[in-house]
Amino acid sequence: MTYVSGFVIPVKDADKDAYLKSAQAAGPLFKELGAVAVFENWGADVRDGKLTDFKMAVKLEPGETVVFSWILWPDRPTADAAEKAMMEDPRFEALGMPFDGKRMIVGGFETLYQI
């Protein structure tokens, strides 16, 4: 069954184009490492929660938007191997991160159901 690497990221509105450029450069590298698909989603309807929400989770600041990004892998071993390869590949470091990586949320998810 497929595996998903998910990311919730606060990005400054002024850095939207830089973020997109970085994502467009990283996408083919993820595919090269075995990703089935890469999705970058700019927050359009990120609602306020009563106890928690995406904004609180990343400590969103004024002038920022929540980005929901995810990579679909054929399986977890492929995702794990890709993560290791990314740490050793200078092309990923050269991309830079146009956001505060300390406030990024990262997780890996095993697919329970897919249609």
N, C-alpha and C positions, 0 to 999 in steps of 0.2 A: 504494500500500500504506500501511497505517496507520503511525503514528509514536507513540512513547511517551516521555514525560518521566518519569523515575524519581527518587525521593528516598529516602534512608535517613537517618533522623533520630533522635537521642537525645532522649527526652522524659521529664521527671521524672514519676514515678508520681502525685505530688500534683497535677500539671498535666494529667492525662488529660482531665478534663471541659473545661478551658479549651482544650485542643488540639482536642477534638471540636467545641466551639462555634465555634472559628476555622475549622476545616475545613468545617463545615456552612455557614458564611457565605461561604467562598471558592468552594465547589463551584458554586453557581449563576453566579458571576462567570466561572469557567472555561468553563462551558457557554455563557454569553453570548458568549464569545470564540471559540467553535467546538469546544470539547472534546466528544468523543463520550461519554466516561464518566470519572468521577473515583473513585479507590479510595483509601481510608485504612485501613490494616491495622495493628492493635496487636499487637506481638510476643507470641506464645503458645508457640512452640516454637523459640526462637532458640538453636541449638546452638553449643557451643564447637568451634572448629576447631583443627587442629594447627599450621598456619602462619598462617592469617588467618580471620576470620569477621566477621559484621556488628557484633558487640560491639567487637572490636578496631578495626574500620574507623572507628567513630564515637567511640572512646575512652569507651565506656559507663562511667558512674560508678554507685556503689551508689545504689539508689533510682530508677533510670531504666530505661526500656524502649525497645527499638528499634521504631520505626515505619517501615513500608515503604509508601510512598505512590506512586501513579502515575496519570498522566493519559493517556488514550487520545485521540489526535488523528486526524483523517482523513488527514493528511499533514504533512510537515515544514514546508512554507510556512505552514500554518495555525498550527502550534506556534510558529514563529519570530515571526509577526505578533502572536500572543497574548502572547508574552514581552515584546515591545517595548511593547505596549499596557499590560501590567501595570505596567511601570516608570513609566508616565505617568498611571496611574489612581489617584487618591487613596484610592479605596475599598480597594485592596489594602494600602496603607500603614496605613490605619486599623484593619485586622484585628489587627495586632501579631503577634508570633511567640512563643508560649509554649514556646520551646526555644532551645538554643544554636545559632544559625545558622552559627557558625564550624565546628561539627563535623558539619554536614549534608553529605551526599554527593549531588550532582546529576549527572544525565546524560541525554542524549537518545539514543534507540535506534530505528533503522529496523527495521521488521518483516521478518524473513526468511521466516517461516512462520506461518500462522494457520489454525485450523480452526473 
